[in-house]
Amino acid sequence: MRPQENKKTRSSLFISSTLGLLALVALMIAAPTQHAHGQTRIKDIVDFEGVRENILVGYGLVVGLNGTGDALDSAIFTRESLVGMLERLGVNARDDNLDTDNVAAVMVTATLPPFSKQGSRIDVSISAIGDAEDLLGGTLLVTPLVGADGEVYAVAQGPVATGAISAAGDGQSVVQGVPTNGRIANGAIIEREIAFSMASMETVTIALKNPDFTTARRISQAINAFIGLPISQANDLASVRMIVPENYRGNAVALITDVEQLRVTPDIAAKVVINETTGIIVMGENVRISTVAIAQGNLTIRITETPQVSQPQPFAQTGETVTVPRTQIEIDQDEDKQLSVLAQSVTLQELVDGLNALGIGPRDLISILQAIKAAGALQAEIEVL
């Protein structure tokens, strides 16, 4: 009996292993299919309620410059700030004739990350507001950073790093980068936290970075399918409202963590973005052109000036030397360009191939796209940067 049982056991293990292998192969084949249609994590296309940064700003002084600071006779705010700082330190400099160019008045800006804790550090940016020439080698003195409500949320101080090069001689000077802008890595200490508790949230609002009705509805459908309950609904094209279900009650962070990993296919409007300065053209996937005929030709006009000098004959009693203008105008018109038919496109690749078949450059293509739009044949919005 035992040999037969072992044989049955080995057969069962073989069948189970085979089924497991087939299931693994099926998952490997199905996995790429799930992401083959431009699916994106919800995390990458939305912002969640309460998870946001805050802007901080402050005014301070940078000292220790090598003669490249503000001129105190013209930068009055720098002079008054310097005098006020010295008075707070017990130095009476109000009646003295201050003459130093080693101090610069600066604006200090920083971004307070969401849920930052007291005592942690953030980076700050330094920008001169006077006539300082270079902040290299300077040190920012204690500068309070305030938010939009006027409260101090961080305090900055430290040596300024500009990352710029500035050198000058008697006959030439060179500047690489912007020496009046600098940065202090971990230069500010957070002194106040922004109170916000996610654990007690009963609803969560999801804001789309690129508002769209279809994308908002797809996000809502993906969330409902994952939870198994109709807990979310698209409010409009820019937001989705989600109710925290009972199994996530008091743990909205876990709900957001699970939801942001879901994948949806964002829907984008048909748009053509044009930068006429650089000649860059970007077309979305849904751009379509109705059947239209296009003719494009080049007209070149060349004007050549070859002035000649006219002077009297030798030993002439009268006459004077004058300059006689000589102008030559040539007109070249490209007659080889024929009227081309751009068929209605089905895909973006066919559209690009059709436009490339016209044999034109980006500059002319910009004008052609604008003309096609004016004719009503371009089924997309044109945005000019």
JOURCOR-V910872 format. One record per residue. N is the residue number from 1. RES is the residue in three letters. SS is DSSP state (h for helix, s for strand, l for the rest). PSI is psi in radians with two decimals (* if undefined). D_FIRST is the distance of its C-alpha to the first C-alpha in Angstrom with 1 decimal. Layout:
BEGIN
<<N;RES;SS;PSI;D_FIRST> <N;RES;SS;PSI;D_FIRST>>
END
This chain:
BEGIN
<<1;MET;l;-0.62;0.0> <2;ARG;h;-0.75;3.8> <3;PRO;h;-0.67;5.7> <4;GLN;h;-0.68;5.3> <5;GLU;h;-0.72;6.2> <6;ASN;h;-0.69;8.8> <7;LYS;h;-0.74;10.0> <8;LYS;h;-0.66;10.7> <9;THR;h;-0.75;12.3> <10;ARG;h;-0.64;14.4> <11;SER;h;-0.70;15.5> <12;SER;h;-0.74;16.5> <13;LEU;h;-0.68;18.4> <14;PHE;h;-0.78;20.1> <15;ILE;h;-0.73;21.2> <16;SER;h;-0.74;22.5> <17;SER;h;-0.71;24.3> <18;THR;h;-0.76;25.8> <19;LEU;h;-0.70;27.0> <20;GLY;h;-0.69;28.4> <21;LEU;h;-0.74;30.2> <22;LEU;h;-0.67;31.7> <23;ALA;h;-0.68;32.9> <24;LEU;h;-0.73;34.5> <25;VAL;h;-0.69;36.2> <26;ALA;h;-0.69;37.5> <27;LEU;h;-0.68;38.9> <28;MET;h;-0.60;40.6> <29;ILE;h;-0.64;42.1> <30;ALA;h;-0.47;43.2> <31;ALA;h;-0.85;44.7> <32;PRO;h;-0.52;47.7> <33;THR;h;-0.56;48.4> <34;GLN;h;-0.48;49.0> <35;HIS;l;0.20;51.7> <36;ALA;l;-0.20;53.1> <37;HIS;l;0.64;55.9> <38;GLY;l;0.51;57.8> <39;GLN;s;2.48;55.9> <40;THR;s;2.57;57.2> <41;ARG;s;2.47;56.1> <42;ILE;h;-0.57;58.1> <43;LYS;h;-0.58;58.9> <44;ASP;h;-0.13;61.0> <45;ILE;l;0.06;63.2> <46;VAL;s;2.91;64.0> <47;ASP;s;2.50;65.5> <48;PHE;s;2.57;64.3> <49;GLU;l;2.27;66.8> <50;GLY;l;-0.32;68.1> <51;VAL;l;1.59;66.6> <52;ARG;l;2.77;69.9> <53;GLU;l;2.86;72.2> <54;ASN;s;2.47;75.7> <55;ILE;s;2.34;78.8> <56;LEU;s;2.60;80.9> <57;VAL;s;2.64;84.4> <58;GLY;s;2.87;87.0> <59;TYR;s;2.30;90.3> <60;GLY;s;-3.07;90.8> <61;LEU;s;2.40;92.7> <62;VAL;s;2.18;91.6> <63;VAL;s;2.96;93.6> <64;GLY;l;0.30;93.9> <65;LEU;l;2.68;94.7> <66;ASN;l;1.12;96.7> <67;GLY;l;0.30;99.7> <68;THR;l;0.34;97.7> <69;GLY;l;-2.87;97.7> <70;ASP;l;2.61;99.8> <71;ALA;l;2.04;103.6> <72;LEU;l;-0.43;104.6> <73;ASP;l;-0.41;107.9> <74;SER;l;-0.59;106.2> <75;ALA;l;1.48;102.9> <76;ILE;h;-0.65;104.3> <77;PHE;h;-0.56;100.8> <78;THR;h;-0.72;99.7> <79;ARG;h;-0.82;102.9> <80;GLU;h;-0.65;102.5> <81;SER;h;-0.70;98.9> <82;LEU;h;-0.75;99.7> <83;VAL;h;-0.75;102.5> <84;GLY;h;-0.69;100.4> <85;MET;h;-0.75;97.6> <86;LEU;h;-0.63;100.1> <87;GLU;h;-0.67;101.7> <88;ARG;h;-0.42;98.4> <89;LEU;l;0.11;98.0> <90;GLY;l;0.27;101.5> <91;VAL;l;2.13;103.4> <92;ASN;l;1.81;106.5> <93;ALA;l;0.27;106.8> <94;ARG;l;-0.69;108.5> <95;ASP;l;-0.03;112.0> <96;ASP;l;2.70;111.0> <97;ASN;l;1.58;111.2> <98;LEU;l;2.27;107.6> <99;ASP;l;1.50;107.3> <100;THR;l;2.56;103.8> <101;ASP;l;0.53;101.5> <102;ASN;l;0.18;98.4> <103;VAL;s;2.46;97.1> <104;ALA;s;2.39;95.5> <105;ALA;s;2.37;94.7> <106;VAL;s;2.75;91.2> <107;MET;s;2.35;88.9> <108;VAL;s;2.20;85.4> <109;THR;s;2.62;82.5> <110;ALA;s;2.83;78.9> <111;THR;s;2.14;75.8> <112;LEU;s;1.94;74.1> <113;PRO;l;2.76;70.3> <114;PRO;l;2.46;68.6> <115;PHE;l;0.53;67.4> <116;SER;l;2.46;69.2> <117;LYS;l;2.65;69.4> <118;GLN;l;2.30;72.5> <119;GLY;l;-0.30;73.0> <120;SER;l;2.89;71.1> <121;ARG;s;2.65;73.1> <122;ILE;s;2.80;73.8> <123;ASP;s;2.66;75.8> <124;VAL;s;2.66;79.4> <125;SER;s;2.46;81.7> <126;ILE;s;2.32;85.4> <127;SER;s;2.20;88.2> <128;ALA;s;2.49;91.9> <129;ILE;l;-0.07;94.3> <130;GLY;l;-2.59;97.6> <131;ASP;l;0.50;99.1> <132;ALA;l;2.54;96.9> <133;GLU;l;-0.53;96.2> <134;ASP;l;2.38;93.1> <135;LEU;l;0.12;90.7> <136;LEU;l;2.29;89.3> <137;GLY;l;-0.02;89.2> <138;GLY;l;2.86;90.0> <139;THR;s;2.21;88.3> <140;LEU;s;2.25;87.8> <141;LEU;s;2.93;89.1> <142;VAL;s;2.12;87.4> <143;THR;s;2.03;87.0> <144;PRO;s;2.43;85.7> <145;LEU;s;2.16;83.5> <146;VAL;s;2.72;83.9> <147;GLY;l;-2.98;82.0> <148;ALA;l;-0.38;83.5> <149;ASP;l;0.04;84.1> <150;GLY;l;-0.01;86.3> <151;GLU;l;2.58;84.0> <152;VAL;s;2.14;83.2> <153;TYR;s;-0.29;79.5> <154;ALA;s;2.81;79.6> <155;VAL;s;2.28;82.0> <156;ALA;s;2.56;82.4> <157;GLN;s;2.58;83.9> <158;GLY;s;3.03;83.4> <159;PRO;s;2.47;84.4> <160;VAL;l;2.30;84.7> <161;ALA;s;2.11;83.0> <162;THR;l;-0.61;84.6> <163;GLY;l;0.26;82.8> <164;ALA;l;2.83;86.1> <165;ILE;s;2.27;88.7> <166;SER;s;2.13;92.4> <167;ALA;s;2.55;95.1> <168;ALA;s;2.56;98.8> <169;GLY;l;-2.88;101.7> <170;ASP;l;-0.59;105.4> <171;GLY;l;-0.14;104.8> <172;GLN;l;2.64;101.3> <173;SER;s;2.71;98.3> <174;VAL;s;2.41;94.7> <175;VAL;s;2.19;92.2> <176;GLN;s;2.14;88.5> <177;GLY;l;-2.89;86.5> <178;VAL;l;1.74;88.1> <179;PRO;l;-0.18;89.4> <180;THR;l;0.09;90.4> <181;ASN;s;2.41;86.8> <182;GLY;s;-3.11;84.3> <183;ARG;s;2.56;81.1> <184;ILE;s;1.94;79.9> <185;ALA;s;2.25;76.1> <186;ASN;s;0.70;74.9> <187;GLY;s;-0.05;78.6> <188;ALA;s;2.46;78.4> <189;ILE;s;2.26;76.9> <190;ILE;s;2.20;75.8> <191;GLU;l;-0.33;77.7> <192;ARG;l;2.40;76.8> <193;GLU;l;2.62;73.6> <194;ILE;l;1.98;73.4> <195;ALA;l;2.15;71.8> <196;PHE;l;2.14;69.1> <197;SER;l;2.14;65.9> <198;MET;l;-0.31;63.0> <199;ALA;l;-0.58;60.8> <200;SER;l;0.11;63.0> <201;MET;l;2.33;63.3> <202;GLU;l;-0.41;62.5> <203;THR;s;2.66;63.2> <204;VAL;s;2.25;63.1> <205;THR;s;2.23;65.5> <206;ILE;s;2.12;64.3> <207;ALA;s;2.24;67.3> <208;LEU;s;2.36;66.9> <209;LYS;l;-0.61;68.6> <210;ASN;l;1.64;69.4> <211;PRO;l;2.36;70.1> <212;ASP;l;2.35;68.9> <213;PHE;h;-0.79;68.0> <214;THR;h;-0.76;65.0> <215;THR;h;-0.73;63.5> <216;ALA;h;-0.73;64.0> <217;ARG;h;-0.66;62.3> <218;ARG;h;-0.66;59.3> <219;ILE;h;-0.79;59.0> <220;SER;h;-0.74;59.0> <221;GLN;h;-0.69;56.4> <222;ALA;h;-0.70;54.1> <223;ILE;h;-0.79;54.4> <224;ASN;h;-0.66;53.8> <225;ALA;h;-0.61;50.7> <226;PHE;h;-0.76;49.3> <227;ILE;h;-0.56;50.1> <228;GLY;l;0.13;49.3> <229;LEU;l;2.64;52.6> <230;PRO;l;1.26;56.2> <231;ILE;l;-0.16;57.4> <232;SER;s;2.68;59.7> <233;GLN;s;2.45;62.6> <234;ALA;s;2.08;65.0> <235;ASN;l;-0.76;68.4> <236;ASP;l;-2.86;70.3> <237;LEU;l;-0.16;70.0> <238;ALA;l;-0.13;70.0> <239;SER;s;2.65;67.7> <240;VAL;s;2.27;64.6> <241;ARG;s;2.25;64.2> <242;MET;s;2.24;60.9> <243;ILE;s;2.34;60.1> <244;VAL;l;2.04;57.8> <245;PRO;l;2.99;54.9> <246;GLU;h;-0.67;53.7> <247;ASN;h;-0.18;50.6> <248;TYR;h;0.16;53.1> <249;ARG;l;2.25;55.9> <250;GLY;l;0.07;57.6> <251;ASN;l;1.07;55.8> <252;ALA;h;-0.45;57.6> <253;VAL;h;-0.73;56.9> <254;ALA;h;-0.68;53.2> <255;LEU;h;-0.82;54.1> <256;ILE;h;-0.68;56.5> <257;THR;h;-0.73;54.0> <258;ASP;h;-0.69;51.4> <259;VAL;h;-0.70;54.1> <260;GLU;l;-0.26;55.8> <261;GLN;l;-0.18;52.6> <262;LEU;l;2.62;52.4> <263;ARG;s;2.39;53.7> <264;VAL;s;2.90;56.3> <265;THR;s;1.86;58.5> <266;PRO;l;2.48;62.1> <267;ASP;l;2.30;64.7> <268;ILE;l;2.59;67.9> <269;ALA;l;2.68;71.3> <270;ALA;l;2.07;72.8> <271;LYS;s;2.51;75.2> <272;VAL;s;2.08;77.2> <273;VAL;s;2.22;78.3> <274;ILE;s;2.30;81.3> <275;ASN;s;1.75;83.0> <276;GLU;l;-0.42;86.3> <277;THR;l;-0.78;87.2> <278;THR;l;-0.19;84.4> <279;GLY;l;0.35;83.6> <280;ILE;s;2.37;80.0> <281;ILE;s;2.22;78.4> <282;VAL;s;2.19;75.0> <283;MET;s;2.38;73.6> <284;GLY;l;2.93;70.8> <285;GLU;l;-0.54;67.9> <286;ASN;l;0.17;69.4> <287;VAL;l;2.27;72.9> <288;ARG;s;2.63;74.0> <289;ILE;s;2.25;77.3> <290;SER;l;2.81;78.7> <291;THR;l;2.22;80.2> <292;VAL;s;2.60;83.4> <293;ALA;s;2.38;85.9> <294;ILE;s;2.33;87.0> <295;ALA;l;2.31;89.9> <296;GLN;l;2.20;90.5> <297;GLY;l;2.84;93.4> <298;ASN;l;2.35;95.0> <299;LEU;s;2.08;98.7> <300;THR;s;2.23;100.1> <301;ILE;s;2.12;103.7> <302;ARG;s;2.21;105.1> <303;ILE;s;2.08;108.4> <304;THR;s;2.15;110.1> <305;GLU;s;2.13;113.2> <306;THR;l;1.32;115.5> <307;PRO;l;2.53;118.7> <308;GLN;s;2.69;121.8> <309;VAL;s;2.20;124.8> <310;SER;s;2.22;128.3> <311;GLN;l;2.70;131.4> <312;PRO;l;2.86;135.0> <313;GLN;l;2.76;136.6> <314;PRO;l;2.45;138.0> <315;PHE;l;0.33;141.4> <316;ALA;l;2.49;141.2> <317;GLN;l;-0.50;143.4> <318;THR;l;2.96;141.1> <319;GLY;l;2.84;137.4> <320;GLU;l;2.79;134.4> <321;THR;l;2.21;130.9> <322;VAL;s;2.78;128.3> <323;THR;s;2.17;124.6> <324;VAL;s;2.12;123.9> <325;PRO;l;2.46;120.4> <326;ARG;l;2.01;118.4> <327;THR;s;2.33;115.3> <328;GLN;s;2.18;112.9> <329;ILE;s;2.21;110.4> <330;GLU;s;2.38;107.5> <331;ILE;s;2.13;105.1> <332;ASP;s;2.18;101.8> <333;GLN;s;2.24;99.7> <334;ASP;l;1.91;96.4> <335;GLU;l;-0.05;96.8> <336;ASP;l;-0.29;93.5> <337;LYS;l;2.24;91.4> <338;GLN;l;2.87;90.4> <339;LEU;l;2.08;89.3> <340;SER;s;2.50;85.5> <341;VAL;s;2.12;83.2> <342;LEU;s;1.84;80.3> <343;ALA;l;2.79;77.8> <344;GLN;l;2.23;75.8> <345;SER;l;2.62;72.8> <346;VAL;l;-0.69;69.3> <347;THR;l;2.87;67.8> <348;LEU;h;-0.63;69.3> <349;GLN;h;-0.73;68.8> <350;GLU;h;-0.62;70.7> <351;LEU;h;-0.80;73.5> <352;VAL;h;-0.73;73.7> <353;ASP;h;-0.68;73.8> <354;GLY;h;-0.69;76.5> <355;LEU;h;-0.65;78.7> <356;ASN;h;-0.51;78.2> <357;ALA;l;-0.34;79.3> <358;LEU;l;-0.27;82.7> <359;GLY;l;0.79;83.2> <360;ILE;l;2.79;84.6> <361;GLY;l;3.04;84.2> <362;PRO;h;-0.64;83.0> <363;ARG;h;-0.83;86.5> <364;ASP;h;-0.56;87.4> <365;LEU;h;-0.59;83.9> <366;ILE;h;-0.81;84.7> <367;SER;h;-0.66;87.9> <368;ILE;h;-0.76;86.1> <369;LEU;h;-0.70;83.4> <370;GLN;h;-0.64;86.1> <371;ALA;h;-0.67;88.0> <372;ILE;h;-0.70;84.9> <373;LYS;h;-0.72;84.4> <374;ALA;h;-0.52;88.0> <375;ALA;l;-0.12;87.6> <376;GLY;l;0.20;84.7> <377;ALA;l;-0.23;82.2> <378;LEU;s;1.97;80.1> <379;GLN;s;1.13;77.5> <380;ALA;l;2.85;77.1> <381;GLU;s;2.42;79.0> <382;ILE;s;2.19;81.0> <383;GLU;s;2.10;81.3> <384;VAL;s;2.13;83.8> <385;LEU;l;*;83.4>>
END
